[in-house]
């Protein structure tokens, strides 16, 4: 039996995670879903955005499905807390075109990998004066974490049969922190040249432009926390939006799998949320759990439904409900 922590969270997080569980229940795998709390509604109930019990549950299971949460001002982020507590050092966001989806490009297939434990998301902030008119945030970059994420990116390139890894940084301005990140990247790259992997790098501002005008040039992109967060949302816009954008947070022992979109309170409860990003996140979870057979079957079912374009949610130009699109994917899966 595979134990899976489920954190529904807020808004459409609840709707898409239920869709994901419905898909998993159609496989012949034996899952034990253990429900845990986090998010804004959790804070209203428990006066904390993520209880200690949730952390304990997540640490005991190999994988966690995370829906979406509404931000709670002045309170810690549940997902960042989970990433740190479980040492989920790698964030993966695939960017892939799907036939039938109206998007800017129809030939993209690359992945953005970002370091997930430090950078500006270290959450080391303070006010310099009593009046709180000067706020300081520390950007933490270490050689150990930089080399670890670089090695992960090159290994991902090999396992996925990709040929190029691109480092994104701003070392011309952030000379010490991003200088260290870039140097660490090339230290690792030296071990992979003989394996046929090309390594190059771009400043983040140039990279933002290149993603818009020539995204086909990229294969694996590796970068720091904040840059990766921004660039991956830009990249999602190239292939149809956040409703198609999955993600994985990977560590040595655990993984958290979540759609990139937020809790979307404007459509919460309407039953029109696109379940695709969550279901694609589930395929990443199944790969992590060495269940690639079912991962491939589910992805093929998604591709078929999207290419047919008859049963899709409003964000993709359709009129279908979340549950209708989920059922369509299940029907394809069972074929």
C-alpha positions as CSV (number, residue, x, y, z in Angstrom):
1,X,0.0,0.0,0.0
2,X,1.3,3.5,-0.9
3,X,0.6,6.1,1.7
4,X,-0.1,9.6,0.3
5,X,-0.7,12.7,2.3
6,X,-3.4,15.0,0.8
7,X,-3.6,18.7,1.7
8,X,-6.7,20.2,0.0
9,X,-6.1,23.7,1.2
10,X,-8.3,26.5,0.1
11,X,-10.5,27.5,-2.9
12,X,-10.1,25.4,-6.0
13,X,-7.4,23.4,-4.3
14,X,-10.1,21.3,-2.8
15,X,-11.8,20.8,-6.2
16,X,-8.7,19.8,-8.2
17,X,-7.3,17.5,-5.5
18,X,-10.6,15.6,-5.5
19,X,-10.3,15.3,-9.2
20,X,-6.7,13.9,-8.9
21,X,-7.8,11.4,-6.3
22,X,-10.6,10.2,-8.6
23,X,-8.0,9.5,-11.3
24,X,-5.7,7.6,-8.9
25,X,-8.6,5.5,-7.8
26,X,-9.0,4.3,-11.4
27,X,-5.6,2.7,-11.3
28,X,-4.9,-0.8,-10.0
29,X,-2.5,0.7,-7.4
30,X,-3.4,0.5,-3.7
31,X,-3.3,3.9,-2.1
32,X,-4.0,5.1,1.5
33,X,-4.9,8.7,1.4
34,X,-4.1,10.5,4.7
35,X,-5.7,13.9,4.9
36,X,-3.8,16.8,6.5
37,X,-4.6,20.6,7.0
38,X,-2.8,23.7,5.8
39,X,-3.8,27.2,4.5
40,X,-6.0,30.1,5.3
41,X,-9.0,28.0,6.4
42,X,-6.7,26.0,8.6
43,X,-5.4,29.2,10.2
44,X,-9.0,30.3,11.0
45,X,-9.6,27.0,12.7
46,X,-6.2,26.3,14.3
47,X,-4.5,29.7,14.5
48,X,-1.7,28.3,12.4
49,X,-1.3,28.0,8.6
50,X,0.4,24.6,9.0
51,X,0.0,22.5,12.2
52,X,2.9,20.3,13.5
53,X,0.7,17.3,12.9
54,X,0.6,18.1,9.1
55,X,4.4,18.2,9.1
56,X,4.6,14.9,11.0
57,X,2.2,13.2,8.5
58,X,4.0,14.5,5.5
59,X,7.4,13.3,6.8
60,X,6.0,9.8,7.2
61,X,4.7,9.4,3.7
62,X,6.8,9.3,0.5
63,X,4.6,11.7,-1.3
64,X,2.1,14.6,-0.6
65,X,-0.5,15.9,-3.0
66,X,-1.0,19.7,-2.3
67,X,-4.0,21.5,-3.7
68,X,-3.7,25.3,-3.3
69,X,-3.8,27.8,-0.5
70,X,-4.9,31.4,0.0
71,X,-2.1,33.5,1.5
72,X,-2.4,34.5,5.1
73,X,-0.8,37.9,5.8
74,X,2.0,37.9,8.4
75,X,1.9,34.1,8.7
76,X,4.4,31.6,7.4
77,X,3.8,29.9,4.0
78,X,2.8,26.3,4.4
79,X,4.4,25.2,1.1
80,X,7.7,26.9,1.9
81,X,7.6,25.4,5.4
82,X,7.0,21.9,4.0
83,X,9.9,22.3,1.4
84,X,12.3,23.3,4.2
85,X,11.2,20.7,6.8
86,X,11.3,17.8,4.2
87,X,14.5,19.2,2.5
88,X,12.7,19.2,-0.9
89,X,15.7,21.0,-2.6
90,X,14.5,20.7,-6.2
91,X,11.4,22.2,-7.7
92,X,10.5,20.9,-11.2
93,X,8.1,22.6,-13.6
94,X,7.7,21.0,-17.0
95,X,6.7,23.2,-19.9
96,X,5.0,21.2,-22.6
97,X,2.7,22.1,-25.6
98,X,-0.5,20.0,-26.0
99,X,-2.3,19.5,-29.3
100,X,-5.7,21.1,-29.2
101,X,-4.7,23.9,-26.8
102,X,-4.7,27.4,-28.1
103,X,-1.3,28.6,-27.1
104,X,1.6,30.8,-28.4
105,X,3.7,27.7,-29.3
106,X,2.9,24.2,-30.2
107,X,6.3,22.6,-30.1
108,X,7.7,23.2,-26.6
109,X,9.1,20.6,-24.3
110,X,11.5,21.8,-21.6
111,X,11.8,21.8,-17.8
112,X,12.6,24.5,-15.3
113,X,14.4,23.3,-12.2
114,X,14.9,25.7,-9.4
115,X,16.8,25.5,-6.1
116,X,14.1,25.2,-3.5
117,X,15.5,25.8,-0.1
118,X,17.3,29.2,0.0
119,X,17.8,32.3,-2.1
120,X,15.4,35.2,-1.3
121,X,12.8,32.6,-0.2
122,X,14.9,31.9,2.9
123,X,12.5,34.3,4.6
124,X,15.1,36.1,6.6
125,X,13.6,39.5,6.8
126,X,13.7,42.4,9.3
127,X,12.9,46.0,9.8
128,X,15.9,48.3,10.4
129,X,14.0,50.9,12.4
130,X,11.2,51.1,14.9
131,X,9.0,53.0,12.5
132,X,9.3,50.1,10.0
133,X,10.2,52.3,7.1
134,X,13.3,50.2,6.1
135,X,12.9,46.5,5.5
136,X,15.8,44.1,4.7
137,X,15.6,40.7,3.2
138,X,18.7,38.4,3.1
139,X,19.5,36.4,0.0
140,X,21.2,33.2,1.0
141,X,23.2,31.2,-1.7
142,X,25.5,28.4,-0.6
143,X,28.0,26.3,-2.6
144,X,26.5,23.1,-1.3
145,X,22.9,23.8,-2.4
146,X,24.0,25.3,-5.7
147,X,26.1,22.3,-6.6
148,X,23.4,19.9,-5.5
149,X,20.7,21.5,-7.7
150,X,23.2,21.8,-10.6
151,X,23.9,18.0,-10.3
152,X,20.2,17.3,-10.1
153,X,19.6,19.3,-13.3
154,X,22.4,17.4,-15.3
155,X,21.2,14.0,-14.0
156,X,17.6,15.0,-15.1
157,X,18.9,15.9,-18.5
158,X,20.5,12.4,-18.8
159,X,17.5,10.5,-17.5
160,X,15.2,12.4,-19.9
161,X,17.6,12.1,-22.8
162,X,18.0,15.9,-23.0
163,X,21.1,17.5,-24.4
164,X,21.5,21.0,-22.8
165,X,21.4,22.6,-19.4
166,X,21.1,26.3,-19.1
167,X,22.0,28.2,-15.9
168,X,20.1,31.4,-15.2
169,X,21.5,34.0,-12.8
170,X,22.3,37.8,-12.4
171,X,26.0,37.6,-11.5
172,X,26.8,40.9,-13.2
173,X,24.9,42.7,-10.4
174,X,24.7,40.1,-7.6
175,X,28.4,39.3,-7.9
176,X,28.9,37.3,-4.7
177,X,25.6,35.3,-4.5
178,X,24.9,34.7,-8.1
179,X,28.6,34.6,-8.8
180,X,28.8,31.6,-6.5
181,X,25.7,30.0,-8.1
182,X,27.2,30.3,-11.6
183,X,30.6,29.1,-10.5
184,X,29.1,26.1,-8.7
185,X,27.1,25.3,-11.9
186,X,30.2,25.1,-14.1
187,X,32.1,23.1,-11.5
188,X,29.4,20.4,-11.8
189,X,29.1,20.9,-15.6
190,X,32.7,19.8,-16.1
191,X,31.8,16.3,-15.1
192,X,29.1,16.1,-17.8
193,X,30.8,17.4,-20.9
194,X,32.1,13.9,-21.6
195,X,28.5,12.6,-21.5
196,X,27.5,14.9,-24.3
197,X,25.6,17.5,-22.2
198,X,26.0,21.1,-23.3
199,X,26.1,23.8,-20.6
200,X,25.5,27.5,-21.0
201,X,24.2,30.4,-19.0
202,X,22.1,33.6,-19.4
203,X,21.3,36.6,-17.2
204,X,17.8,36.4,-15.9
205,X,16.5,39.5,-17.8
206,X,17.9,38.2,-21.1
207,X,16.4,34.8,-20.3
208,X,12.9,36.3,-19.8
209,X,13.2,37.7,-23.3
210,X,14.5,34.5,-24.8
211,X,11.6,32.5,-23.3
212,X,9.2,34.8,-25.2
213,X,11.0,34.8,-28.6
214,X,12.9,31.6,-28.9
215,X,11.8,29.1,-26.2
216,X,12.5,26.1,-28.5
217,X,16.2,26.5,-27.8
218,X,15.9,25.3,-24.2
219,X,16.0,21.8,-22.7
220,X,16.7,22.0,-19.0
221,X,16.9,25.3,-17.2
222,X,18.3,25.6,-13.7
223,X,18.2,28.7,-11.5
224,X,17.7,30.1,-8.1
225,X,14.4,30.2,-6.1
226,X,12.8,33.6,-7.0
227,X,14.0,33.6,-10.6
228,X,12.7,30.1,-11.2
229,X,9.3,31.0,-9.7
230,X,8.9,34.0,-12.0
231,X,10.2,32.4,-15.2
232,X,8.1,29.2,-14.8
233,X,4.9,31.3,-14.7
234,X,6.0,33.1,-17.8
235,X,6.7,29.8,-19.5
236,X,3.3,28.5,-18.5
237,X,1.8,31.3,-20.5
238,X,3.5,30.1,-23.6
239,X,1.6,26.8,-23.6
240,X,-1.9,27.6,-22.4
241,X,-1.7,29.0,-18.9
242,X,-1.4,27.9,-15.3
243,X,-4.3,25.4,-15.7
244,X,-1.8,23.2,-17.5
245,X,1.2,23.8,-15.3
246,X,2.2,21.0,-12.9
247,X,5.1,21.0,-10.4
248,X,7.0,18.7,-8.2
249,X,9.1,19.4,-5.1
250,X,11.7,16.7,-4.8
251,X,14.0,15.6,-2.0
252,X,16.0,12.4,-1.2
253,X,13.1,10.8,0.7
254,X,9.9,12.8,0.1
255,X,8.1,14.6,-2.7
256,X,5.3,17.2,-2.8
257,X,3.3,17.5,-6.0
258,X,1.1,20.5,-6.7
259,X,-0.5,22.5,-9.5
260,X,1.2,25.9,-10.1
261,X,-2.0,27.8,-9.9
262,X,-3.3,29.3,-6.7
263,X,-6.6,29.0,-4.9
264,X,-8.4,31.2,-7.4
265,X,-11.1,32.6,-5.0
266,X,-12.9,34.2,-7.9
267,X,-13.9,30.8,-9.3
268,X,-13.8,28.7,-6.2
269,X,-17.1,26.8,-5.7
270,X,-18.2,27.2,-9.3
271,X,-16.9,23.8,-10.3
272,X,-15.0,25.1,-13.4
273,X,-11.4,24.8,-12.3
274,X,-9.1,23.1,-14.8
275,X,-8.0,19.8,-13.2
276,X,-5.2,19.2,-15.7
277,X,-2.4,20.8,-13.7
278,X,-3.2,18.6,-10.7
279,X,-3.5,15.5,-12.8
280,X,-0.2,16.2,-14.5
281,X,1.4,16.7,-11.1
282,X,0.1,13.3,-10.2
283,X,1.9,11.8,-13.2
284,X,5.1,13.4,-11.8
285,X,4.3,11.8,-8.4
286,X,3.9,8.4,-10.0
287,X,7.2,8.7,-11.7
288,X,8.8,9.6,-8.4
289,X,7.2,6.5,-6.9
290,X,8.5,4.4,-9.8
291,X,5.1,3.8,-11.2
292,X,5.9,5.1,-14.7
293,X,3.4,2.7,-16.4
294,X,0.5,4.5,-14.9
295,X,2.1,7.9,-15.2
296,X,2.4,7.4,-19.0
297,X,-1.2,6.0,-19.3
298,X,-2.6,9.0,-17.4
299,X,-0.6,11.5,-19.5
300,X,-1.8,9.8,-22.7
301,X,-5.4,10.1,-21.5
302,X,-4.9,13.8,-20.8
303,X,-3.4,14.4,-24.2
304,X,-6.3,12.7,-25.9
305,X,-8.9,14.8,-24.1
306,X,-7.0,18.0,-24.7
307,X,-6.5,17.2,-28.4
308,X,-10.2,16.4,-28.8
309,X,-11.1,19.7,-27.1
310,X,-14.7,18.8,-26.7
311,X,-14.7,18.4,-22.9
312,X,-12.5,21.1,-21.5
313,X,-12.9,23.9,-18.9
314,X,-13.6,27.6,-19.6
315,X,-9.9,28.6,-19.3
316,X,-9.2,26.4,-22.4
317,X,-12.2,27.8,-24.3
318,X,-14.7,25.2,-23.3
319,X,-17.8,25.1,-21.2
320,X,-17.2,21.9,-19.2
321,X,-17.1,21.5,-15.4
322,X,-14.2,20.2,-13.5
323,X,-16.0,16.9,-12.8
324,X,-16.9,16.5,-16.5
325,X,-13.3,17.0,-17.7
326,X,-12.1,14.6,-15.0
327,X,-14.7,12.0,-16.1
328,X,-13.5,12.4,-19.7
329,X,-9.9,11.7,-18.7
330,X,-11.0,8.7,-16.7
331,X,-13.0,7.3,-19.7
332,X,-9.8,7.6,-21.8
333,X,-7.7,6.0,-19.1
334,X,-10.1,3.0,-19.0
335,X,-9.9,2.5,-22.7
